[in-house]
Amino acid sequence: MGSVALMVLFGICLLPLIFAPMYSLGSLFSASDPNFGQIYNQYSIFNEGSKGLSQFRDDLQNGNGVPQFEVKTLVSSLSVTNKTDKKSILFIIAPAHIYNPIEIYGLISFLEDGGKIVIAGDFGTTNWLCILNDFDLLFDYLTKTIVGLFGISWGTATMPLGAELKPGILYDEGFNDGNPTNVLIQNFDPVLGAGVTTVKVSQAAAIQVNLFGGFSFFGFGFTTWIPIAASSSMSWLDSNYNGAQDTNENGESHVIAALGRSGNIIILSDPDIFVNENYGDSGVDNKQFVRNIVNFLADADTTQILFDEGHQAKLVPPFFGFILMFVYCSSIGVLSVITPYFIFRTIKRFIPKAEMPKIQKRSELYKKKGKTIYYERMKWFKEKRQFNKALALLYRRLKRSLITGLELKEFDKDLIIEEILKVKPRININRIKANLRRLELIEKNQLKIKDPYDFMHYFYEMRWISDSILS
């Protein structure tokens, strides 16, 4: 029995070495789908499909509109930034994996050494990065400020404080390309918006800046974020993802890009600003806007651009980067003593917990305007990334709507198809059949949905079915 246990333990220890070469498959192999290119990593700089960043990479390497740079990707822990050129610019595009405290430490060291960071995300772990970064930089700011009170000069006390992505999808009925979620941005900072008229975003979030406001500490002022791009006053944020403008979702301008006053961090609320289909679109100015960002952040001695692809959504978990993180941690003085605790806390994070949504009493929900049990369940499913359960809930709602709208007694897929053809003979029935077949598999948990972009795809397909048949 003991020999079997040792063999299992030995096999687990070998897993990082076995799977590490597979971790970058999304950057090495192309899929047959021309729309997405590399299926493992939509936002890879090696992805030449519509959702890749290969055109942006080519411009950086060839010096098109920007200085010529050496381009590198990071596929392990962000703690390796301490081994790169200190004047580099790090692009974090569409992060999906959690940032642990050691990576945040490495990121702050990177900033203090003169590095610059561009963060672009709408779903995923962008807020995890923003909020932790703010608190760590706040500690650094207070330390430098207090030391400065005693006449000791030590660094600069500047920091970007208080910014996060607001939950929801940005809509604009007045400024779009025909789809209200493909918003056309036309309000820009005069410097970073030089030569830019329109920037296209797709299913973007919105940035809430200056969460903590601006205040001073013994004459030393806290710096805040500067909006550099915003939507029109007609735009609104679909905060409950129901595809309709509710009474509490007012039309107003929303920030989609912001710059820290220290000038070393830029946050954007949509990674699709950089993708090939928008970057190469001559009808919009995404390319010029991105070039302005690079030229603004680059110093005279900046020769290297880094892309964090280790935290993007991939098929294989980051075993190798996970091990490297603890190796780096053990080399940081006092941190080597508490490394076992970090190991325990990090592993504990990935152990699933038996947790169910807390259903409030109806009387409690009615006290909150616009809240229902359905809304609370959907919110919990999305926060816990239970996309299958969320889609199953939406699909059951769609089935009830079809039964009522087509005046049927029960849901029968074949009968539904027959009735649809009677009511809408020219509808794309093959598209409906394919979606119903996939949604049936999702409801039975036979088709796993793990990516938020796949979730949004099926969400809009169900909305299309409902609008096409019942409107």
C-alpha positions in Angstrom: 0.0 0.0 0.0 2.9 2.3 0.9 4.5 1.7 -2.5 1.3 2.6 -4.4 1.1 5.9 -2.4 4.7 6.7 -3.2 4.1 6.0 -6.9 1.1 8.3 -6.9 3.1 11.1 -5.2 5.9 10.7 -7.6 3.5 11.0 -10.5 2.0 14.2 -9.1 5.5 15.7 -8.8 6.2 14.9 -12.4 3.0 16.6 -13.7 4.6 20.1 -14.1 7.4 18.7 -16.3 4.9 16.7 -18.3 2.3 19.5 -18.9 4.6 22.5 -19.1 5.4 22.0 -22.8 1.6 21.7 -23.5 0.9 25.0 -21.7 1.8 27.2 -24.7 -0.1 25.1 -27.3 -2.4 28.0 -27.9 0.6 29.9 -29.2 2.0 27.2 -31.4 -0.9 25.4 -33.2 -3.7 26.9 -35.3 -7.3 25.6 -35.3 -9.4 25.1 -38.4 -11.7 27.9 -37.4 -10.7 31.0 -39.4 -12.6 33.3 -37.0 -10.6 32.4 -33.9 -7.3 31.1 -35.1 -5.6 29.4 -32.1 -8.5 27.9 -30.2 -6.6 27.7 -26.9 -5.8 31.4 -26.6 -8.0 34.0 -28.4 -5.8 36.9 -27.3 -2.3 35.5 -28.1 0.1 37.6 -30.0 0.7 34.5 -32.2 -3.0 34.1 -33.0 -3.5 35.3 -36.6 -7.3 34.9 -36.4 -9.8 37.7 -35.9 -9.5 37.5 -32.1 -5.7 37.3 -32.1 -3.1 40.1 -31.6 -0.7 39.2 -34.4 -1.1 42.5 -36.2 -0.2 44.5 -33.1 2.8 42.2 -32.5 4.0 42.8 -36.1 3.8 46.6 -35.7 5.9 46.4 -32.5 8.5 44.2 -34.0 8.7 46.1 -37.3 8.4 49.6 -35.9 5.2 50.6 -37.7 4.0 53.8 -36.1 6.0 53.0 -32.9 9.7 52.5 -32.1 11.0 49.0 -32.9 10.8 46.7 -29.9 11.8 43.2 -28.9 8.5 41.3 -28.1 8.4 38.5 -25.5 5.6 36.5 -23.9 5.4 35.4 -20.2 3.7 32.0 -19.8 4.7 31.3 -16.2 4.4 33.4 -13.0 4.6 37.2 -13.2 7.3 37.0 -10.6 9.8 36.5 -13.5 9.4 40.2 -14.4 12.4 40.8 -12.1 14.6 39.0 -14.7 13.5 41.2 -17.6 14.5 44.7 -18.8 13.4 47.1 -16.0 12.2 49.7 -18.6 9.8 47.3 -20.4 6.1 47.7 -21.0 4.0 44.8 -19.8 0.6 44.2 -21.6 -1.9 42.1 -19.6 -4.7 41.3 -22.0 -7.9 39.5 -21.0 -6.6 37.9 -17.8 -8.6 34.9 -16.6 -6.5 33.2 -13.9 -6.0 34.4 -10.3 -3.1 36.6 -9.4 -1.4 35.4 -6.2 0.3 37.7 -3.7 3.8 36.7 -4.9 2.9 37.8 -8.4 1.6 41.1 -7.1 4.9 41.6 -5.3 6.8 40.9 -8.5 4.5 43.3 -10.4 5.0 46.1 -7.9 8.8 45.6 -8.0 8.5 45.9 -11.8 6.7 49.2 -11.5 9.2 50.6 -8.9 12.1 49.8 -11.2 10.6 51.9 -14.0 8.4 49.4 -15.8 5.0 50.3 -17.3 1.8 48.2 -17.4 -1.3 48.2 -19.7 -4.2 46.1 -18.4 -7.2 45.4 -20.7 -10.0 43.1 -19.7 -13.8 43.0 -19.3 -14.4 39.6 -17.6 -11.9 37.5 -15.7 -9.5 38.6 -13.0 -8.8 42.2 -14.0 -10.3 43.6 -10.8 -8.3 41.2 -8.7 -5.2 42.8 -10.2 -6.4 46.4 -9.9 -7.6 46.3 -6.3 -4.6 44.3 -5.0 -2.3 46.6 -6.9 -3.9 49.7 -5.3 -3.6 48.4 -1.7 0.0 47.4 -2.2 1.0 50.7 -3.8 -0.9 52.5 -1.0 1.4 50.8 1.6 4.4 51.8 -0.5 3.1 55.4 -0.8 2.6 55.8 3.0 6.0 54.4 3.7 7.7 56.9 1.4 5.6 59.8 2.7 6.2 59.1 6.4 10.0 58.7 5.7 9.8 62.0 3.7 8.4 63.8 6.8 11.8 63.3 8.5 13.7 64.9 5.7 14.9 61.7 4.1 14.5 61.6 0.4 13.5 58.1 -0.8 11.9 57.6 -4.2 8.7 59.3 -5.3 5.4 59.2 -3.5 3.0 58.8 -6.4 0.5 56.0 -7.0 -2.7 55.3 -9.0 -5.4 54.8 -6.4 -8.9 53.4 -6.7 -10.1 52.0 -10.0 -12.1 48.9 -10.9 -14.4 47.5 -13.6 -18.1 47.8 -13.0 -20.0 44.6 -13.7 -22.1 44.7 -16.9 -22.0 45.2 -20.6 -21.8 48.6 -22.3 -24.6 49.5 -24.7 -25.0 52.5 -26.9 -28.0 52.9 -29.2 -26.6 56.1 -30.8 -23.0 55.2 -31.5 -22.4 51.7 -32.7 -21.7 49.7 -35.9 -25.3 48.2 -36.1 -24.9 46.1 -32.9 -25.5 48.2 -29.7 -22.8 46.2 -27.9 -20.2 47.2 -30.5 -19.9 50.7 -29.2 -18.0 53.4 -31.1 -16.0 55.6 -28.6 -15.5 59.2 -29.7 -14.4 61.1 -26.5 -10.7 61.1 -25.9 -7.9 62.8 -24.0 -6.2 65.2 -26.4 -2.7 63.6 -25.9 -3.5 59.9 -26.0 -6.3 60.6 -28.5 -4.2 62.5 -31.0 -5.2 61.6 -34.5 -8.0 59.4 -33.2 -11.7 59.9 -34.1 -13.4 56.6 -33.3 -12.4 53.5 -31.4 -14.5 50.4 -31.5 -15.1 48.2 -28.4 -17.1 45.0 -28.2 -19.2 43.9 -25.2 -17.0 46.2 -23.1 -17.2 46.8 -19.4 -16.9 50.3 -17.8 -14.2 51.6 -15.4 -15.2 53.3 -12.2 -12.3 55.6 -11.3 -11.4 57.5 -8.1 -13.2 55.0 -5.8 -11.6 56.6 -2.7 -11.7 60.2 -4.0 -8.8 62.6 -3.6 -7.5 63.7 -0.2 -4.2 64.7 1.4 -2.0 63.4 4.2 0.2 66.0 5.9 0.3 67.9 2.7 1.1 65.0 0.5 -1.8 64.4 -1.9 -3.0 61.0 -3.0 -3.1 60.8 -6.8 -6.1 59.4 -8.7 -7.0 58.2 -12.2 -7.4 60.3 -15.3 -10.1 59.2 -17.8 -8.6 59.1 -21.3 -11.5 57.6 -23.3 -15.3 57.6 -22.6 -18.5 56.6 -24.3 -21.3 59.0 -25.3 -24.0 60.3 -22.9 -26.4 57.9 -24.6 -24.6 54.8 -23.4 -25.8 52.6 -20.6 -24.4 49.6 -18.6 -26.4 46.4 -18.6 -25.5 45.6 -15.0 -27.8 42.5 -14.7 -27.0 41.1 -18.2 -30.6 40.8 -19.2 -30.1 42.6 -22.6 -32.6 45.3 -21.7 -32.3 48.8 -20.3 -33.9 48.8 -16.8 -35.1 51.8 -14.9 -31.9 52.0 -12.8 -29.6 51.8 -15.9 -29.5 55.4 -17.0 -27.9 56.8 -20.1 -24.6 58.4 -19.2 -21.0 58.6 -20.3 -18.8 55.7 -19.1 -15.0 55.6 -18.9 -13.4 52.8 -21.0 -9.8 53.8 -20.5 -7.9 55.5 -17.7 -4.4 56.6 -16.9 -2.8 56.6 -13.4 -1.5 60.1 -12.6 1.9 58.5 -11.9 1.9 57.7 -15.7 2.9 54.1 -15.4 -0.4 52.2 -15.6 -3.2 52.3 -18.1 -6.4 50.3 -17.7 -8.8 49.6 -20.6 -12.2 47.9 -20.1 -12.1 45.8 -23.3 -9.4 43.6 -24.7 -11.0 43.6 -28.1 -9.5 47.0 -28.8 -6.3 45.1 -29.6 -7.7 42.2 -31.7 -6.9 41.9 -35.4 -10.5 42.5 -36.6 -10.6 45.9 -34.9 -7.0 46.8 -34.9 -6.8 46.3 -38.7 -10.2 47.9 -39.4 -9.6 51.0 -41.5 -13.1 52.3 -40.6 -12.0 52.9 -37.0 -8.9 54.3 -35.3 -8.1 51.4 -32.9 -4.6 51.1 -34.4 -3.7 54.7 -33.9 -5.1 54.7 -30.3 -3.0 51.7 -29.4 0.1 53.2 -31.0 -0.5 56.4 -29.0 -0.6 54.3 -25.8 2.7 52.6 -26.6 4.4 55.9 -27.6 3.2 57.6 -24.5 4.5 54.9 -22.1 7.8 54.1 -23.9 10.9 55.9 -22.7 14.0 56.5 -24.8 15.6 53.4 -23.4 12.5 51.1 -23.6 13.5 48.3 -25.9 11.2 45.5 -24.8 7.5 44.8 -24.8 6.1 41.9 -22.7 2.8 40.1 -23.0 1.4 38.2 -20.1 -0.2 35.1 -21.7 0.2 33.0 -18.6 -3.0 34.3 -17.1 -5.2 34.1 -20.2 -7.7 31.3 -20.5 -6.0 28.1 -21.7 -6.8 24.4 -21.9 -4.0 23.2 -19.7 -3.6 24.7 -16.1 -0.3 26.6 -15.4 1.5 23.9 -13.5 5.0 25.0 -14.4 4.4 28.7 -13.6 2.7 27.6 -10.3 6.0 25.8 -9.2 8.2 28.6 -10.4 6.3 31.1 -8.3 7.2 29.3 -5.1 10.8 28.9 -6.2 11.0 32.7 -6.7 9.2 33.2 -3.3 11.8 31.1 -1.5 14.5 33.5 -2.7 13.0 36.6 -1.2 14.6 37.1 2.2 12.0 36.9 5.0 9.4 35.5 2.5 11.4 32.2 2.5 10.3 31.7 6.1 6.6 32.0 5.3 6.7 30.2 1.9 5.0 27.1 3.4 2.1 29.2 4.5 1.7 30.7 1.0 1.8 27.2 -0.5 -1.0 26.1 1.9 -3.2 29.1 1.2 -2.7 28.9 -2.6 -3.5 25.2 -2.8 -6.5 25.7 -0.5 -7.8 28.3 -3.0 -8.1 25.6 -5.7 -9.9 23.1 -3.5 -13.6 23.3 -4.5 -16.1 24.0 -1.7 -19.6 22.7 -1.5 -21.4 26.1 -1.7 -24.9 26.9 -2.8 -26.5 30.2 -3.6 -28.1 31.9 -0.7 -31.8 32.4 -1.5 -33.3 35.3 0.4 -36.9 35.6 1.6 -39.2 37.2 -0.9 -40.0 39.9 1.6 -36.2 40.8 1.8 -35.9 40.8 -2.0 -38.9 43.1 -2.5 -37.2 45.7 -0.3 -34.5 46.0 -3.0 -35.7 47.6 -6.1 -35.5 45.4 -9.2 -34.2 42.3 -7.2 -35.8 38.8 -7.7 -34.9 35.3 -6.7 -34.1 34.6 -10.4 -31.8 37.6 -10.4 -30.0 36.5 -7.2 -29.5 33.0 -8.6 -28.1 34.3 -11.9 -25.8 36.7 -10.1 -24.4 33.9 -7.9 -23.9 31.6 -10.9 -21.9 34.3 -12.7 -19.8 35.2 -9.7 -18.9 31.6 -9.1 -18.3 31.0 -12.8 -21.1 28.3 -12.8 -21.8 29.0 -16.5 -23.5 25.7 -17.2 -26.0 26.3 -14.4 -26.6 29.8 -15.5 -27.3 28.8 -19.1 -29.5 25.9 -17.9 -31.6 28.5 -15.9 -31.8 30.8 -19.0 -32.7 27.8 -21.2 -35.5 26.7 -19.0 -36.8 30.3 -19.1 -36.6 30.2 -23.0 -38.5 26.9 -23.1 -41.3 28.4 -20.9 -41.5 31.4 -23.3 -41.7 29.2 -26.4 -44.4 27.0 -24.8 -46.4 30.1 -24.0 -45.8 32.0 -27.2 -46.5 29.0 -29.5 -49.5 27.9 -27.3 -48.2 24.4 -26.6 -48.9 22.1 -23.7 -45.3 21.0 -23.2 -41.8 21.4 -24.6 -41.1 18.9 -27.4 -38.2 19.9 -29.6 -39.6 18.4 -32.8 -43.0 19.9 -32.2 -41.4 23.3 -31.5 -39.5 23.1 -34.8 -42.8 22.3 -36.7 -44.6 25.2 -35.0 -41.8 27.7 -35.7 -41.8 26.8 -39.4 -45.6 27.5 -39.5 -45.2 30.9 -37.9 -41.8 31.9 -39.4 -41.3 29.8 -42.6 -38.2 31.9 -43.7 -36.4 31.7 -40.4 -32.9 30.1 -40.2 -34.2 26.8 -38.8 -30.8 25.1 -38.9 -29.3 27.7 -36.6 -32.2 27.1 -34.2 -31.9 23.3 -34.3 -28.1 23.5 -33.7 -28.6 25.9 -30.7 -31.4 23.8 -29.2 -29.3 20.7 -29.5 -26.3 22.3 -27.8 -28.5 23.9 -25.1 -30.0 20.5 -24.3 -26.5 19.1 -23.8 -25.6 22.1 -21.6 -28.7 21.6 -19.5 -27.8 17.9 -19.0 -24.2 19.0 -18.1 -22.9 17.0 -21.0 -21.3 20.0 -22.7 -19.1 22.0 -20.3 -19.0 25.8 -20.6 -15.9 27.3 -18.8 -15.2 30.4 -20.8 -17.2 33.7 -20.2 -17.1 34.4 -23.9 -18.8 31.1 -24.7 -21.4 31.9 -22.1 -22.1 35.3 -23.7 -22.3 33.5 -27.1 -25.1 31.2 -26.0 -26.8 34.0 -24.1 -27.1 36.1 -27.3 -28.2 33.0 -29.3 -31.1 32.4 -26.9 -31.9 36.1 -27.1 -31.9 35.8 -30.9 -34.2 32.8 -30.8 -36.7 34.5 -28.5 -36.7 37.8 -30.5 -37.0 36.0 -33.9 -39.9 33.8 -32.9 -41.9 35.7 -30.3 -41.5 39.3 -31.6 
